[in-house]
C-alpha cells in the first residue's frame, strides 16, 4: 500500500502506508526498467491508500526519507501534456482533491479556469469540484496541451493532490501531468510531475494515488518556455529603466526641448538609467537619474535615426553604474506638479504587428511622487471592446492575468477607461506585457485625463514605434503624465451592434427595391421593343398593299418622353407645335434580322445606344497570394495560392455542433515566401487530398478565412488546382 507518490531529481518514489520507508518506481540498477505496477483497488475516495505490487528488486526503502513540508500557495496550475491515446483530440478529468496534514480540503469558493480551452456547456472546468460530472477540453490536440488554473479564495497550505477519472472514454485520461504553484500568479514553482500511465487508473470513476506537492530541491529553477512561464518576474515596475547609447556622443539637455544646447554628453555605447519617458511634440526624452537632465531618443540632426535603445540585458550593466543610479534616484530632481484627474483614458493606436486582430496588456500601474497608487475602488471599462472569459479589462487592476481586446482590428483602436472613486493625483503610468503573443503588444499609446468625463486633456502620447519590451511579463518604463493641451478629437465611434443591424436591414430593403425597379424597367423596355417591331412589320405590310397617305402627328402634350428611357422632361406651354411632315416609307425588314428602330423621341438618324456589357457577379471570389492574405476579410471565401510544405495525418475530431460525433480532419501548412498559415480540410476532402500535394504550388478555390490567435488561417475549399512543383 502506497500512501503517496513523490518526485526527487526526476525519479518517482512511493511512500509506504505505514510510513516505514519509500520504494523507487524504477530499478536502482537500470533506471529504464519499471519495477512496480498498479493493482486494481476498490478505493472509492482519495483518502484510501493505493495498492501496488512490487518485485523483490524494488522492496528497498529509500536511503533518506523525504521531509514532510507544507506548501503555501493560492494558485495551482495543471499542465496536461499527454493522454492515454496519442490520437485523442480531447482530455478529461472527473474530479480533483487536495489534502493537507491528512485532511481533505473543502474546495468551496475555489475558481477553476481553462485558458484557451473549449468545453461543452455542462462539462466546463468548474465541474472538477463537483462529485458528479467531468471537465472536458476539446482543444487539447489543437494546442498540444491543456491548462487548468485553480484559484483559492485565500492562501492555503497543501500537501497532496489527487484526481479521479471520468465516467467514459479512457483514451482521454491524462498520463502526463505537471503541477505548478504560486502565491501571486506570477512566480511559479514546480511541485510535481507525473509521467506515464502507471498512476492513472484504467477503471472509470477511480481515484489516482496521492501526488505529493513539494518543490524538488534537485530540479532546476528554470521552466520550459513552451509552458509560457517567465523566469524573471517583477511584481511592480522598477524605479529606473536601462538604456544604451548606440550613436555617437549623446547630448544631455537641461529640459526636454529640441532647441536647447546640451550641457554634457554621454559617450558611445554607454549605459544610462532613466527615471521616466517624457513626450514633447512627438519626440521622446529620457530623464536621467540624479537630476542630470534629459536625453533625446533620436538624433538631433537626423530625426529618423534612433540613438537610445533599451539595454539588451540589464544584468550586464556595470555594478558601479547600477549602484550609483540606485543611490541617485530622486536626488537633484526638480519635482513636477502632478495632474489631478478622476478618469484616465488609454487608447491603444497600434500594435507591434500590423496584421494582428487583437491587442493585450497584462497590468497597469500608476505612481504619484514616487509612491505607487492602489487600485482599490477603481473601475475599468473597455468601450466597444470584446474580451474572452477570464481576460476582461478588470484584469488590468490585479496581477497574474491579462486584458485582451479582440475588436482591436475592427475599431482600429482599443480604449481603456479607468474611473477612480474620487479625484486622485498622478504623475507617471506604466504597463506590463502579457505572458504570450508579443505581436499583440501596444507600441503606440495615448493617455488622456478628465475630472468630469467631458473635457479631456492630453497627458502623454508615445508616438509611433514605442520601444515596448519584448520580454514576457516585463514592465515598460515609467511614462510621465503632464497636461499638454486639449485632447485631439478622433473620428466618430463605429455604430453599435443594434445600429449596425438597422443599417444592414435598410441596405437590404434598398437593394430589394432597386432590384424590383430594374426588373420592371427591363420588362417595360422589352415590351416597348416588341410593340415597335410589331407596328413596323404591320406598317410595312400595309404600305405594300395601299398607297402612302400623309400622317398628321398629334400635338405634343405638356410632358413628352425625351428618349428611350423612362425619365420624362417638362415642356413649356408656349412651345410651338412641330411642323407637319410625311414620314418616309419604312424599309422592309431583312429576312432573319430585326428591323432597325429609332428612338421614340429622337426624330432623326440617331442610333440606338449600344447594349451595356454584362456586369461581373458581385459574389466573385478574389484571388490572393498567401503573402497578401492580410488584405482579405475574416469570413470571406477567397482563392489562395501558396506552396504546401507539410501535411498532417487524418485525425478524428469532435464536431463543434455535436461533440459526440467525430469528423475527419487533416491540417496542411502553406507557405509563400516568409508568410505561412494552416489550412484545414474536413470530411471527404481530408481523405481525398493528401501526400500528392506536398511540395506543390496550389490554388485553394473557395477557402474560408479565419482569425485565430492573432493570425489568419484557412479552412475548406471548393476545389484545388495544382500549378507546378515548388523548387
C-alpha positions as CSV (number, residue, x, y, z in Angstrom):
1,X,0.0,0.0,0.0
2,X,1.4,3.4,-1.1
3,X,0.4,6.5,0.8
4,X,1.6,9.0,-1.7
5,X,3.9,9.5,-4.7
6,X,6.9,11.9,-4.6
7,X,9.4,13.1,-7.2
8,X,13.1,13.8,-6.4
9,X,15.6,14.6,-9.1
10,X,13.2,13.4,-11.8
11,X,12.7,10.0,-10.2
12,X,9.4,8.9,-8.5
13,X,9.2,7.2,-5.1
14,X,6.2,5.6,-3.4
15,X,5.8,6.0,0.4
16,X,4.6,3.0,2.3
17,X,1.2,3.4,4.0
18,X,2.8,2.6,7.4
19,X,5.4,5.3,6.9
20,X,8.3,2.8,7.2
21,X,10.1,4.0,4.0
22,X,10.0,4.7,0.3
23,X,10.0,2.4,-2.7
24,X,11.6,3.6,-6.0
25,X,9.4,3.3,-9.1
26,X,12.3,2.1,-11.3
27,X,15.1,-0.3,-10.7
28,X,18.2,1.2,-9.0
29,X,20.5,-0.7,-11.4
30,X,18.5,0.1,-14.6
31,X,16.6,3.3,-14.4
32,X,14.7,2.5,-17.6
33,X,13.0,-0.6,-16.1
34,X,9.8,0.0,-14.1
35,X,9.6,-2.5,-11.2
36,X,6.2,-1.6,-9.7
37,X,2.7,-1.8,-11.2
38,X,-0.7,-0.8,-10.1
39,X,-3.2,-3.3,-8.7
40,X,-7.0,-2.9,-9.1
41,X,-8.3,-1.3,-5.9
42,X,-11.8,-0.8,-4.7
43,X,-11.0,2.6,-3.3
44,X,-13.9,4.9,-3.8
45,X,-12.4,8.0,-2.3
46,X,-9.0,9.7,-2.5
47,X,-8.5,9.2,1.2
48,X,-7.9,5.4,0.7
49,X,-4.5,4.1,0.1
50,X,-3.4,2.9,-3.3
51,X,-2.4,-0.7,-3.8
52,X,0.8,-1.5,-5.8
53,X,2.7,-4.7,-6.5
54,X,6.5,-4.5,-6.3
55,X,9.2,-7.0,-7.2
56,X,11.9,-8.1,-4.9
57,X,14.3,-5.6,-6.5
58,X,12.1,-2.7,-5.5
59,X,11.3,-3.6,-1.9
60,X,14.1,-1.4,-0.6
61,X,13.5,1.6,1.5
62,X,14.8,4.9,0.2
63,X,18.1,5.8,1.8
64,X,16.9,9.2,3.0
65,X,13.2,9.7,3.8
66,X,11.7,12.8,2.3
67,X,11.0,15.5,4.9
68,X,7.3,16.4,5.1
69,X,6.8,20.0,4.0
70,X,3.6,22.0,3.7
71,X,3.5,24.2,0.5
72,X,1.7,27.5,0.9
73,X,0.0,28.6,-2.4
74,X,-3.0,30.4,-3.7
75,X,-2.8,29.4,-7.4
76,X,-2.3,25.8,-8.8
77,X,-1.7,25.3,-12.5
78,X,-2.1,21.9,-14.1
79,X,-0.5,21.2,-17.5
80,X,-1.8,18.1,-19.3
81,X,0.9,17.1,-21.8
82,X,-0.3,13.6,-22.9
83,X,-3.3,11.4,-22.9
84,X,-3.6,7.6,-22.8
85,X,-4.2,7.6,-26.6
86,X,-1.9,9.6,-28.9
87,X,-4.8,10.3,-31.3
88,X,-7.3,11.6,-28.7
89,X,-8.4,15.1,-29.6
90,X,-9.6,15.9,-26.1
91,X,-8.7,15.4,-22.5
92,X,-10.9,14.9,-19.4
93,X,-10.8,14.8,-15.6
94,X,-13.7,13.8,-13.4
95,X,-12.8,15.5,-10.1
96,X,-9.7,16.8,-8.2
97,X,-9.0,16.8,-4.5
98,X,-6.4,18.5,-2.2
99,X,-5.1,17.3,1.2
100,X,-3.2,18.9,4.0
101,X,-1.9,17.1,7.1
102,X,-4.1,14.1,6.2
103,X,-7.3,16.0,5.9
104,X,-9.1,16.7,2.6
105,X,-9.6,20.4,2.0
106,X,-13.0,22.0,1.4
107,X,-12.9,23.5,-2.1
108,X,-16.0,25.7,-1.8
109,X,-15.1,29.2,-3.1
110,X,-12.4,27.9,-5.4
111,X,-12.3,29.0,-9.0
112,X,-11.3,26.8,-12.0
113,X,-10.4,28.2,-15.4
114,X,-9.3,26.7,-18.7
115,X,-7.3,29.3,-20.7
116,X,-7.6,28.9,-24.5
117,X,-9.8,25.8,-23.9
118,X,-13.1,24.9,-25.3
119,X,-15.6,22.8,-23.3
120,X,-19.2,21.7,-23.8
121,X,-21.9,23.6,-22.0
122,X,-22.2,21.3,-19.0
123,X,-18.6,20.0,-18.9
124,X,-16.7,23.1,-18.1
125,X,-13.6,23.4,-15.7
126,X,-15.8,24.2,-12.7
127,X,-17.0,20.5,-12.8
128,X,-13.7,19.4,-11.3
129,X,-15.1,20.5,-7.9
130,X,-18.4,18.5,-8.2
131,X,-18.8,14.9,-7.2
132,X,-20.7,14.3,-10.5
133,X,-19.7,15.4,-13.9
134,X,-16.4,16.0,-15.6
135,X,-14.2,18.6,-17.2
136,X,-13.6,18.1,-21.0
137,X,-11.3,20.2,-23.2
138,X,-11.9,19.8,-26.9
139,X,-8.8,21.9,-27.9
140,X,-6.2,19.6,-26.3
141,X,-4.8,18.2,-29.6
142,X,-5.0,21.5,-31.3
143,X,-2.9,23.3,-28.7
144,X,-0.9,20.1,-27.9
145,X,-1.6,20.8,-24.2
146,X,-4.4,21.7,-21.8
147,X,-4.1,24.1,-18.8
148,X,-6.3,24.0,-15.7
149,X,-5.9,27.0,-13.4
150,X,-7.2,26.7,-9.9
151,X,-7.5,29.8,-7.7
152,X,-8.2,29.7,-4.0
153,X,-10.1,32.5,-2.2
154,X,-7.1,32.9,0.2
155,X,-3.7,31.4,0.7
156,X,-3.8,27.8,1.7
157,X,-1.4,25.0,2.8
158,X,-1.5,21.8,0.7
159,X,0.5,18.6,0.8
160,X,-1.0,16.2,-1.8
161,X,-3.1,16.3,-4.9
162,X,-5.3,13.5,-6.5
163,X,-7.7,13.3,-9.4
164,X,-10.5,11.0,-10.5
165,X,-11.0,9.5,-13.9
166,X,-14.2,10.4,-15.8
167,X,-17.1,8.1,-16.4
168,X,-16.3,7.2,-20.1
169,X,-13.6,7.3,-22.8
170,X,-10.5,6.0,-21.1
171,X,-8.4,7.1,-24.0
172,X,-8.9,10.8,-22.9
173,X,-7.4,10.2,-19.4
174,X,-4.2,12.3,-18.7
175,X,-1.0,10.3,-18.3
176,X,1.5,13.3,-18.2
177,X,0.6,15.9,-15.6
178,X,2.8,18.8,-14.4
179,X,1.6,20.9,-11.4
180,X,2.9,24.3,-10.5
181,X,2.1,26.5,-7.5
182,X,2.2,30.3,-6.9
183,X,1.3,32.8,-4.3
184,X,0.8,35.8,-6.6
185,X,0.1,34.2,-10.0
186,X,3.5,35.4,-11.3
187,X,6.3,33.4,-9.8
188,X,5.6,29.7,-10.3
189,X,7.3,26.7,-8.7
190,X,7.1,23.2,-10.0
191,X,5.6,21.0,-7.3
192,X,5.0,17.6,-9.1
193,X,5.4,16.0,-12.5
194,X,3.6,12.7,-13.3
195,X,4.8,10.9,-16.4
196,X,3.4,7.6,-17.7
197,X,0.1,5.8,-17.2
198,X,1.2,4.0,-14.1
199,X,-0.7,6.3,-11.7
200,X,-3.8,6.9,-13.9
201,X,-6.4,4.2,-13.2
202,X,-7.9,2.4,-16.1
203,X,-11.2,1.9,-14.2
204,X,-13.9,4.5,-14.5
205,X,-14.6,6.9,-11.7
206,X,-11.4,5.7,-9.9
207,X,-9.0,7.9,-7.9
208,X,-5.3,8.2,-8.6
209,X,-2.8,7.9,-5.8
210,X,-2.0,11.0,-3.8
211,X,0.7,13.0,-5.5
212,X,2.9,14.9,-3.1
213,X,3.3,18.6,-3.8
214,X,6.7,19.9,-2.8
215,X,9.5,21.8,-4.5
216,X,12.1,19.5,-5.9
217,X,15.5,20.7,-4.5
218,X,17.4,18.7,-7.1
219,X,15.3,20.2,-10.0
220,X,16.4,23.3,-12.0
221,X,14.7,26.6,-11.1
222,X,14.1,27.4,-14.8
223,X,10.9,26.4,-16.5
224,X,10.1,25.3,-20.1
225,X,9.4,28.2,-22.4
226,X,6.7,26.1,-24.1
227,X,4.7,26.4,-20.8
228,X,4.9,30.2,-21.2
229,X,6.4,30.8,-17.7
230,X,8.5,33.9,-17.2
231,X,11.7,33.2,-15.2
232,X,12.3,36.8,-14.3
233,X,9.2,38.4,-12.9
234,X,8.7,41.8,-11.2
235,X,5.6,42.5,-9.1
236,X,6.0,46.2,-9.7
237,X,7.9,48.3,-12.2
238,X,11.4,49.3,-11.1
239,X,12.4,52.8,-10.3
240,X,14.7,53.2,-13.3
241,X,14.9,51.6,-16.8
242,X,18.2,51.0,-18.5
243,X,19.1,52.3,-22.0
244,X,22.2,52.2,-24.2
245,X,23.7,54.9,-26.5
246,X,24.2,53.3,-29.9
247,X,25.2,56.6,-31.6
248,X,28.0,59.0,-31.2
249,X,28.2,61.4,-28.3
250,X,24.7,61.9,-27.0
251,X,23.9,65.3,-25.6
252,X,22.3,65.9,-22.2
253,X,19.7,68.7,-22.3
254,X,18.5,70.8,-19.3
255,X,14.9,70.4,-20.3
256,X,13.1,68.3,-22.9
257,X,13.2,70.6,-25.9
258,X,14.9,70.4,-29.3
259,X,16.2,74.0,-29.3
260,X,18.3,73.7,-26.1
261,X,22.0,73.2,-26.3
262,X,23.5,70.2,-24.5
263,X,25.2,70.8,-21.2
264,X,27.0,67.4,-21.1
265,X,27.5,64.3,-23.3
266,X,27.2,60.6,-23.0
267,X,29.9,58.6,-24.6
268,X,29.2,56.0,-27.3
269,X,27.9,52.6,-26.1
270,X,27.4,54.0,-22.6
271,X,24.5,52.7,-20.4
272,X,22.4,55.1,-18.6
273,X,19.4,54.9,-16.2
274,X,16.2,56.8,-17.0
275,X,13.6,57.7,-14.4
276,X,10.7,58.1,-16.9
277,X,9.9,58.9,-20.5
278,X,8.6,62.3,-21.5
279,X,7.0,63.1,-24.8
280,X,7.1,66.6,-26.3
281,X,6.0,67.5,-29.8
282,X,6.0,63.8,-30.8
283,X,9.6,63.2,-29.7
284,X,10.6,61.1,-26.7
285,X,13.1,62.2,-24.0
286,X,14.6,60.2,-21.1
287,X,15.0,61.9,-17.7
288,X,18.4,60.8,-16.2
289,X,18.7,59.9,-12.6
290,X,20.4,62.3,-10.3
291,X,18.8,65.4,-11.9
292,X,21.4,65.4,-14.7
293,X,18.9,66.4,-17.4
294,X,17.2,64.8,-20.4
295,X,18.4,62.6,-23.3
296,X,16.6,62.5,-26.6
297,X,15.7,59.2,-28.1
298,X,16.6,60.3,-31.7
299,X,19.4,62.2,-33.2
300,X,19.1,66.0,-33.2
301,X,20.5,66.2,-36.7
302,X,18.5,63.2,-38.2
303,X,15.2,62.6,-36.5
304,X,14.8,59.3,-38.3
305,X,17.8,57.7,-36.6
306,X,17.3,56.2,-33.1
307,X,20.3,56.7,-30.8
308,X,19.0,55.3,-27.5
309,X,17.7,51.8,-27.3
310,X,16.8,49.5,-24.4
311,X,19.7,47.7,-22.9
312,X,19.7,44.0,-24.1
313,X,20.4,42.6,-20.6
314,X,20.2,44.9,-17.6
315,X,22.1,42.3,-15.6
316,X,25.2,43.2,-17.7
317,X,25.1,46.8,-16.5
318,X,28.3,47.6,-14.5
319,X,27.7,47.2,-10.8
320,X,29.1,50.6,-10.1
321,X,26.7,52.3,-12.5
322,X,23.8,50.4,-11.1
323,X,24.7,51.3,-7.5
324,X,25.1,55.0,-8.5
325,X,21.8,55.0,-10.3
326,X,20.0,53.4,-7.3
327,X,21.6,55.9,-4.9
328,X,20.7,59.0,-7.1
329,X,17.0,58.2,-7.6
330,X,15.2,61.4,-6.5
331,X,18.4,63.3,-5.9
332,X,18.6,66.7,-7.6
333,X,15.3,66.1,-9.4
334,X,13.0,69.1,-9.8
335,X,9.6,67.8,-8.7
336,X,6.9,68.2,-11.2
337,X,3.4,69.2,-10.3
338,X,1.1,66.1,-10.6
339,X,-2.1,66.2,-12.5
340,X,-5.4,65.9,-10.7
341,X,-7.9,63.6,-12.5
342,X,-10.7,61.2,-11.8
343,X,-10.8,59.5,-15.1
344,X,-8.0,58.2,-17.3
345,X,-8.5,57.1,-20.9
346,X,-5.8,55.0,-22.5
347,X,-6.1,54.5,-26.3
348,X,-4.0,51.8,-28.0
349,X,-3.4,53.1,-31.5
350,X,-1.1,50.4,-32.9
351,X,0.3,47.0,-32.0
352,X,3.7,45.6,-32.6
353,X,2.5,43.7,-35.7
354,X,0.2,45.4,-38.2
355,X,-1.5,42.1,-39.1
356,X,-2.9,41.2,-35.6
357,X,-6.6,41.1,-34.8
358,X,-6.4,41.9,-31.1
359,X,-4.2,43.7,-28.6
360,X,-3.4,42.9,-25.0
361,X,-1.9,44.3,-21.8
362,X,-1.2,42.4,-18.6
363,X,-1.3,45.1,-15.9
364,X,-1.3,48.8,-15.3
365,X,0.4,50.8,-12.6
366,X,0.1,54.5,-11.5
367,X,2.5,56.5,-9.5
368,X,2.5,59.8,-7.7
369,X,5.7,61.4,-6.3
370,X,7.4,58.0,-6.2
371,X,4.6,56.1,-4.5
372,X,2.5,53.5,-6.3
373,X,-1.2,54.1,-6.1
374,X,-3.6,51.5,-5.0
375,X,-6.4,50.5,-7.4
376,X,-9.0,49.9,-4.6
377,X,-12.3,51.3,-5.7
378,X,-11.2,51.8,-9.3
379,X,-13.4,50.7,-12.2
380,X,-12.1,49.7,-15.6
381,X,-14.1,49.6,-18.8
382,X,-13.4,48.8,-22.4
383,X,-16.0,50.7,-24.6
384,X,-16.8,48.9,-27.9
385,X,-14.3,46.1,-26.9
386,X,-14.8,42.4,-26.6
387,X,-12.8,40.1,-24.4
388,X,-12.8,36.4,-23.8
389,X,-13.9,35.0,-20.5
390,X,-11.3,35.5,-17.8
391,X,-9.4,38.1,-19.8
392,X,-11.6,41.1,-19.3
393,X,-10.4,44.7,-18.8
394,X,-10.8,44.3,-15.0
395,X,-7.7,42.0,-15.1
396,X,-5.6,45.2,-15.6
397,X,-6.0,46.2,-12.0
398,X,-4.7,42.9,-10.5
399,X,-1.6,40.8,-11.1
400,X,-1.4,37.4,-12.8
401,X,-3.8,38.0,-15.6
402,X,-4.2,40.0,-18.8
403,X,-6.7,42.0,-20.8
404,X,-7.4,41.0,-24.4
405,X,-9.5,43.0,-26.9
406,X,-10.4,41.1,-30.0
407,X,-12.2,44.1,-31.6
408,X,-8.9,46.0,-32.0
409,X,-8.7,45.5,-35.8
410,X,-12.4,46.2,-36.2
411,X,-12.4,49.5,-34.3
412,X,-8.8,50.4,-35.4
413,X,-8.1,51.1,-31.8
414,X,-8.8,49.9,-28.2
415,X,-9.9,52.2,-25.4
416,X,-9.4,51.6,-21.7
417,X,-11.3,53.8,-19.3
418,X,-10.2,54.0,-15.7
419,X,-12.5,55.7,-13.2
420,X,-11.3,56.4,-9.6
421,X,-13.7,56.6,-6.7
422,X,-12.6,60.2,-6.2
423,X,-10.1,62.7,-7.7
424,X,-6.5,61.5,-7.5
425,X,-3.1,62.9,-8.2
426,X,-0.9,61.1,-10.6
427,X,2.3,61.8,-12.5
428,X,3.5,58.5,-14.0
429,X,2.0,55.4,-15.6
430,X,3.5,52.1,-16.7
431,X,2.1,48.9,-18.3
432,X,3.2,45.3,-18.3
433,X,3.4,43.0,-21.3
434,X,1.3,39.8,-21.3
435,X,2.6,36.2,-21.0
436,X,2.3,35.4,-24.7
437,X,1.7,36.9,-28.1
438,X,4.4,39.6,-28.4
439,X,2.9,40.7,-31.7
440,X,-0.1,42.0,-29.8
441,X,1.8,44.3,-27.5
442,X,0.9,48.0,-27.9
443,X,3.6,50.3,-29.5
444,X,1.5,53.5,-29.7
445,X,-0.4,54.8,-26.8
446,X,-2.3,57.9,-25.9
447,X,-3.2,58.9,-22.3
448,X,-5.9,61.4,-21.6
449,X,-7.3,62.7,-18.3
450,X,-10.5,64.3,-17.2
451,X,-12.3,65.3,-14.0
452,X,-15.9,65.3,-15.2
453,X,-15.7,62.9,-18.2
454,X,-16.5,65.6,-20.7
455,X,-13.4,67.9,-21.0
456,X,-10.3,65.7,-21.8
457,X,-6.7,66.8,-21.6
458,X,-3.8,65.1,-23.4
459,X,-1.3,63.8,-20.8
460,X,1.0,61.7,-22.8
461,X,1.3,60.3,-26.3
462,X,4.1,57.9,-27.0
463,X,4.1,58.4,-30.8
464,X,4.9,55.6,-33.2
465,X,7.2,52.6,-32.6
466,X,7.5,52.9,-28.8
467,X,10.1,50.5,-27.5
468,X,7.8,48.2,-25.7
469,X,9.8,45.4,-24.0
470,X,10.0,42.2,-26.0
471,X,10.2,40.0,-22.8
472,X,7.1,38.5,-21.4
473,X,5.7,39.8,-18.1
474,X,8.1,42.8,-18.4
475,X,7.2,46.4,-17.4
476,X,7.6,49.4,-19.6
477,X,9.5,52.4,-18.4
478,X,7.5,55.0,-16.5
479,X,5.6,57.4,-18.8
480,X,5.4,61.0,-17.5
481,X,1.9,62.5,-17.3
482,X,1.6,66.2,-17.7
483,X,-1.0,68.5,-19.3
484,X,-0.2,69.1,-22.9
485,X,-3.4,70.8,-24.1
486,X,-6.8,69.6,-25.1
487,X,-7.2,66.0,-26.3
488,X,-7.4,65.5,-30.1
489,X,-10.9,64.8,-31.4
490,X,-10.8,61.4,-33.1
491,X,-13.2,60.0,-35.7
492,X,-16.7,59.1,-34.7
493,X,-17.0,55.8,-33.0
494,X,-18.3,52.9,-35.1
495,X,-22.0,52.1,-34.8
496,X,-23.2,49.8,-32.2
497,X,-24.5,46.3,-32.9
498,X,-28.1,47.4,-33.0
499,X,-27.3,50.4,-35.2
500,X,-25.3,48.1,-37.5
501,X,-28.3,45.7,-37.7
502,X,-30.6,48.6,-38.7
503,X,-28.1,49.7,-41.4
504,X,-27.9,46.2,-42.8
505,X,-31.7,46.0,-42.9
506,X,-32.0,49.3,-44.7
507,X,-29.4,48.3,-47.2
508,X,-31.2,45.0,-47.8
509,X,-34.5,46.8,-48.2
510,X,-33.0,49.4,-50.6
511,X,-31.3,46.6,-52.6
512,X,-34.7,44.7,-52.9
513,X,-36.4,47.9,-54.1
514,X,-33.6,48.6,-56.6
515,X,-33.8,45.1,-58.0
516,X,-37.6,45.2,-58.4
517,X,-37.3,48.6,-60.2
518,X,-34.6,47.3,-62.6
519,X,-36.7,44.2,-63.3
520,X,-39.8,46.4,-64.0
521,X,-37.8,48.7,-66.4
522,X,-36.3,45.7,-68.1
523,X,-39.8,44.2,-68.7
524,X,-41.1,47.6,-69.9
525,X,-38.3,48.1,-72.3
526,X,-38.7,44.6,-73.7
527,X,-42.4,45.2,-74.2
528,X,-41.8,48.5,-76.0
529,X,-39.3,46.9,-78.3
530,X,-41.7,44.1,-79.2
531,X,-44.5,46.5,-79.8
532,X,-42.4,48.7,-82.0
533,X,-41.3,45.6,-84.1
534,X,-44.9,44.5,-84.5
535,X,-46.0,48.0,-85.5
536,X,-43.1,48.3,-88.0
537,X,-43.9,45.0,-89.6
538,X,-47.7,45.9,-89.8
539,X,-46.8,49.3,-91.4
540,X,-44.6,47.6,-94.0
541,X,-47.3,45.1,-95.0
542,X,-49.9,47.9,-95.2
543,X,-47.7,50.1,-97.4
544,X,-47.2,47.3,-99.8
545,X,-51.0,46.9,-100.3
546,X,-52.1,50.6,-100.3
547,X,-50.6,54.0,-101.3
548,X,-48.9,56.1,-98.7
549,X,-51.2,58.7,-97.0
550,X,-50.0,61.7,-95.2
551,X,-49.9,61.3,-91.4
552,X,-50.6,64.3,-89.2
553,X,-48.8,63.8,-85.9
554,X,-50.6,64.8,-82.7
555,X,-49.7,67.9,-80.8
556,X,-47.2,67.1,-78.1
557,X,-48.5,67.1,-74.5
558,X,-47.2,69.1,-71.7
559,X,-44.9,66.2,-70.8
560,X,-43.1,64.4,-73.6
561,X,-40.8,61.4,-73.2
562,X,-37.3,62.6,-74.0
563,X,-35.8,59.3,-75.1
564,X,-35.8,55.5,-74.9
565,X,-35.5,55.6,-71.2
566,X,-38.2,56.1,-68.6
567,X,-37.3,59.6,-67.5
568,X,-39.5,62.5,-68.8
569,X,-38.8,66.2,-69.1
570,X,-41.4,69.0,-68.7
571,X,-42.1,71.1,-71.9
572,X,-43.3,74.8,-71.7
573,X,-46.9,75.6,-72.5
574,X,-45.9,78.1,-75.2
575,X,-43.7,75.6,-77.1
576,X,-44.6,75.7,-80.8
577,X,-46.0,72.6,-82.4
578,X,-43.7,70.6,-84.7
579,X,-44.2,71.1,-88.4
580,X,-46.3,68.7,-90.3
581,X,-44.3,66.1,-92.2
582,X,-44.9,62.9,-94.1
583,X,-42.8,60.1,-92.8
584,X,-40.7,58.3,-95.4
585,X,-41.7,54.8,-96.3
586,X,-40.1,52.3,-93.9
587,X,-37.7,49.8,-95.3
588,X,-38.8,46.2,-95.3
589,X,-37.1,44.2,-92.6
590,X,-34.2,41.9,-93.8
591,X,-35.0,38.3,-93.5
592,X,-33.6,36.8,-90.3
593,X,-32.8,40.2,-88.7
594,X,-34.9,42.5,-86.6
595,X,-35.7,46.0,-88.1
596,X,-33.6,48.9,-87.0
597,X,-35.6,51.2,-84.7
598,X,-35.2,54.8,-83.9
599,X,-35.5,56.3,-80.5
600,X,-39.0,57.2,-79.5
601,X,-38.4,60.9,-79.3
602,X,-35.2,61.1,-81.4
603,X,-36.8,62.3,-84.7
604,X,-33.7,61.6,-86.8
605,X,-31.0,59.1,-87.6
606,X,-29.7,58.9,-84.0
607,X,-28.6,55.3,-83.5
608,X,-29.8,53.3,-80.6
609,X,-27.3,53.2,-77.7
610,X,-25.1,50.2,-77.6
611,X,-26.1,47.4,-75.2
612,X,-24.3,47.6,-71.9
613,X,-21.9,44.8,-71.1
614,X,-23.0,42.3,-68.5
615,X,-21.7,43.1,-65.1
616,X,-19.4,40.8,-63.3
617,X,-21.3,39.0,-60.4
618,X,-20.8,40.7,-57.1
619,X,-20.1,37.3,-55.4
620,X,-17.0,36.5,-57.5
621,X,-14.1,35.3,-55.3
622,X,-10.9,37.3,-55.1
623,X,-7.5,35.7,-55.8
624,X,-4.8,36.3,-53.3
625,X,-1.2,35.2,-52.8
626,X,-0.7,33.9,-49.3
627,X,1.7,36.8,-48.6
628,X,-1.2,39.2,-49.3
629,X,-3.9,37.3,-47.3
630,X,-4.0,40.1,-44.7
631,X,-6.0,42.1,-47.2
632,X,-8.8,39.6,-47.1
633,X,-11.7,39.9,-44.8
634,X,-12.4,37.4,-42.0
635,X,-15.2,35.1,-43.0
636,X,-14.6,35.7,-46.8
637,X,-14.3,32.9,-49.3
638,X,-11.2,33.5,-51.4
639,X,-8.8,31.8,-53.8
640,X,-5.4,31.4,-52.2
641,X,-2.2,30.5,-54.0
642,X,0.7,29.0,-52.0
643,X,3.1,26.0,-51.6
644,X,2.2,23.1,-49.4
645,X,5.1,22.5,-47.1
646,X,3.7,19.9,-44.7
647,X,0.7,17.6,-44.4
648,X,-0.7,16.1,-41.3
649,X,-2.4,12.8,-40.6
650,X,-6.1,12.3,-40.8
651,X,-7.5,12.8,-37.3
652,X,-10.9,12.3,-35.9
653,X,-12.1,15.5,-34.1
654,X,-15.3,16.1,-32.2
655,X,-17.7,18.2,-34.2
656,X,-18.4,21.7,-32.9
657,X,-22.1,21.2,-33.4
658,X,-22.3,17.8,-31.9
659,X,-19.3,16.9,-29.7
660,X,-20.4,13.3,-29.6
661,X,-19.9,12.9,-33.4
662,X,-16.4,12.7,-34.8
663,X,-15.4,14.2,-38.1
664,X,-12.2,13.6,-40.1
665,X,-9.7,16.4,-40.2
666,X,-6.4,17.0,-41.9
667,X,-4.2,20.0,-41.4
668,X,-1.9,21.4,-44.1
669,X,0.8,24.1,-43.7
670,X,1.1,26.5,-46.6
671,X,3.9,29.0,-47.2
672,X,4.5,31.8,-49.6
673,X,7.9,33.5,-49.0
674,X,8.1,34.3,-45.3
675,X,4.4,34.0,-44.7
676,X,2.8,30.8,-43.6
677,X,-0.6,29.6,-42.3
678,X,-2.6,26.5,-41.6
679,X,-5.2,25.1,-44.0
680,X,-7.7,22.6,-42.5
681,X,-9.9,20.2,-44.5
682,X,-12.7,18.2,-43.1
683,X,-14.7,15.2,-44.2
684,X,-14.2,13.6,-47.6
685,X,-11.8,16.3,-48.7
686,X,-9.5,15.4,-45.8
687,X,-9.1,11.9,-47.3
688,X,-9.1,13.0,-50.9
689,X,-6.2,15.4,-50.7
690,X,-3.1,14.1,-49.1
691,X,0.6,13.4,-49.9
692,X,0.1,14.3,-53.6
693,X,0.0,18.0,-52.7
694,X,3.3,18.0,-50.7
695,X,5.8,20.5,-52.3
696,X,3.4,21.7,-54.9
697,X,2.1,25.2,-55.6
698,X,-1.7,25.0,-55.4
699,X,-4.6,27.3,-55.6
700,X,-7.3,26.6,-53.0
701,X,-10.5,27.7,-54.5
702,X,-13.2,29.0,-52.2
703,X,-11.2,28.7,-48.9
704,X,-12.7,30.4,-45.9
705,X,-10.5,32.9,-44.0
706,X,-10.5,32.6,-40.1
707,X,-8.7,34.6,-37.4
708,X,-7.2,32.5,-34.6
709,X,-4.6,33.6,-32.1
710,X,-3.8,36.9,-33.9
711,X,-3.2,35.0,-37.2
712,X,-5.2,34.2,-40.3
713,X,-5.9,30.6,-41.2
714,X,-7.9,28.8,-43.9
715,X,-10.4,26.1,-43.9
716,X,-12.3,24.1,-46.6
717,X,-12.3,24.6,-50.3
718,X,-14.4,24.1,-53.4
719,X,-11.7,22.6,-55.5
720,X,-7.9,22.5,-55.6
721,X,-5.8,23.5,-58.7
722,X,-2.2,22.2,-58.8
723,X,0.1,24.6,-60.6
724,X,3.8,23.4,-60.6
725,X,6.1,21.6,-58.2
726,X,7.9,24.1,-56.0
727,X,11.7,24.3,-56.2
